[in-house]
């Protein structure tokens, strides 16, 4: 048990959550960012917080005794397939839900402004955070993701690839991760302002609906960013480095 705890403390959050996404639940509950902060080890995150660390390890131990659900093997997917999956599932979700939820949030805020003025802050914060997530996805689809797919094809077929006009993938990833950190911070603030998405008493009937939509949006965004930062981008950087090493990038 002690050896297992030591091994867990030395693993990065991204590695741990990639192996079993169920383990993200308690991290999310404790406000620990594994989506954009996945390069940190568990020990680094909980340094000086032994009680919180033991709580996490105990919950994970109980998960190990449960029959695991059949999850998608994201780690086993190639970078082209994973990039396309993120576009089709997560980017499309953001594009279809952001405006709708933002409009509903402002309507709920208007209806409940006297008793619950914080809902207006939630609406404004969500509109800003959702817009950032939309714009990030658009830039990825226009530049980085097509190049990632092209890298996979070059690696698979042994062909040459023209270097990206935006420079090394690692440069793009650094900028995207910084944007992701702002998005996660916005989502965390929304969670705090909504009391973990519990609608206040005496609000209109649409407020609980809004809070459920906000919770679902956060859940999708955290998985979305986790797949990019902890699986897709590291694999893409490794692929580009391999192509350069083999002189396959012109």
N, C-alpha and C positions, 0 to 999 in steps of 0.2 A: 504493500500500500504506500509506504514512504517512497520507494523507488518510483512508483507510478506517478505520485504527486510531483516529484522532482522533474520527471520527464515532461509532465504537463506544463510546469512552470517555465521550462526552457523552450517550449514550442511557441511559435507565433500564433496570434489570434486567427490570422487568415488561414493558417494551416489547420488549426483545430476545427474551425467552422467549416472549412472546405471538406473535411473528412466526415463531419456529421453536423448538418445545418441546424438540427434540433438544439445544439449547444448554444446557439445564438440567443435563445429566448431569455435566459437569465442575464446575459450580457446586456441585452436590450433593456431589460427591466432595471438594471443597475446604471443605465446611461453610459455604458462602455461602447465606444465606437470601434467596431470590428470591420466595418465596411471600408472606411478610408484609413483607419489606424491599424490595419491588420498586420503590419510589419513589426509591431511591438510584441514582445513575449508576454505570456500571462504573468510571469514574475515581475516584469517591469511595470505592468499596469497596476498591480495590487501591492506594490512595494509599500511597506508600512501599514497595510490593511489586511492583516492576517485573518480576521473574522470574516471579512467579505470574501477573501480567497477560499476559505474553508467552505463557505456557503456555496460558492460556485462549484468547487470540486465535489461536494456531496451531492448536489443536484445532478451533475454529470455522471456520477457513479450510479445514481438511481436510474438514469437513462440507459445505462449499459445493461441493466437488468430487465429492461422492457424489450418487447419484440419490436425491432426497428421496422418502420414503414419502408416500403421500396421507394427510394429516392432516385431522382435523375442523377446519373453519373457525370456531373459537370467536369470533374477532374479528368475523365477519360475522353472528353470531346476534343477534337482538333480546333485550332483557333478560328478557322473559317466558319465551321459549323456553329461555334459558340458566339461569334460576332453576329452571325445571321439570326441566331436565336434571340439574342439581346435586342436586336432591332425589331424583330417581329413581335416579340412578347412585351418587353419592357418599354421600349421607345414608343410603341403604338399605344400602350396603356397610358403613358404620360401624355401623349398627344390627344388622346380621347377624353381623359379625365380632368386634366388640369383646369381648363377654362370652365368646365361644368361645375367643378367643386368650388372654384373661386367665386363664380357668380352666385352660387347657393350660399356661400359663406357670408357674402356682403348682404344678401337678403335676410339671412338669419340675424346678422348683426343689427340691421335696421329695425327688425321686429323686437329685439331684446336689448336694445342699447341702454334703456333706463336702468334696468335691474342688473344687467350683465355687460358692462362696457368692454370687458376684456375680449369679448367675441369679435369686436371690430379689429382689435390688435391681431387676433388669430387670422382674420380674413386678410388683412394687409400683409401679414407675415407669410401666409400660404401663397398669396398671389406672387410675391417676390421670389419665394423659394421655388415654386412650381415653374416660374418663368426661367429661372436659372437652369433647372433640370431640363426643360424643353430646349433651351439654347445649347446646352452641352450636348444633348443627343443629336441635334441638327449638325453641329460641327463634327461630331464623330462620324456621322453618316456621310458627310461631304468629303472628309479627308482621311482620318485615321483608319476607320474600319475597312474601306476599300483597299487600303494599302496592306492591312493585316491579312485580308483574304488573298491578295496578290502574293504576299510572302508565303502563305501556305501553299499556293499553287506552284510557286517557284521551287520551294523545298521538296514538294511531292514529285514534281516532274524533272527536277534537276536543271531547270532553265535559269536564265539570267533575269534580273529585275532592275529596273531603273530606280535609283535612289529617290526617296520621297522629297518633294520640294520643301516640306516643312522641317526637314532635318531628321535626326535620329528619333526613333519611337520613344526612347526614354525621356527626351525633352518634352514631347507632347504629353506623356503620361504624368510627368511632374506637374504640369499646368492643370491637367484634368483632375488629378487628385486634390489639388488645392481648391478647385471649384467644388469638388465633392465634399470636402470638409465644411465648406460654407453651407452647402445644402443640408448635410447631416445636422449641423448646428441649428439651422432654421427648423428642421423637423423636431429636434429635441426641445426647442423652445415652445413649439406648438403643443407638444405632449405635456409640458409643464403647465402651460396656460390653460389647457383643457382638463387638467387633473387626470391625466392618463385616459383621456377621451371619455370621461364620465360627464354627461350633460348635467348642468345645474338644474335644481328644482325650479319649477314655475317658469320654464321656458316654453316656447312654442313647440309643437309636435315635430317640426322640421329640424330642431337642434340635435336630438339624438341621431337622426339620419345623417346629418352633417358630420357628427363626430365619428360615426362608424365609417363613413367614406374617408375621413382624414386618417383614421387608423389603418385602413386598407391601403391607402396611398403610401403611408410611411412604411408599412410592411413590404410593399412591392419595391419601393425606392431602396431600402436597405439591402434586399436581395440583389437588386439590379447593380448597385455600386459594389457589393461584395464580389459578384461574378466578374466584374471588370477589374477591380483593383487587386484582388487576391488570386485570380485564376487567369483571365484573359491577358491582361497586360504583362505579368511576369513571363508568360509563355511567349507572347509576341516579342518581347525584348530578347529572350533567349533565341528565338527563331532568327531575328535580324542579326544578332551577333554571330550565329552559326553561318548564315549566308555570307556575311562579310568575311569571316574566317576562311571560307571556301571560295572567296572571290566571285560570288554569284550576284553581288550588287554592284552595278556600274555607276 
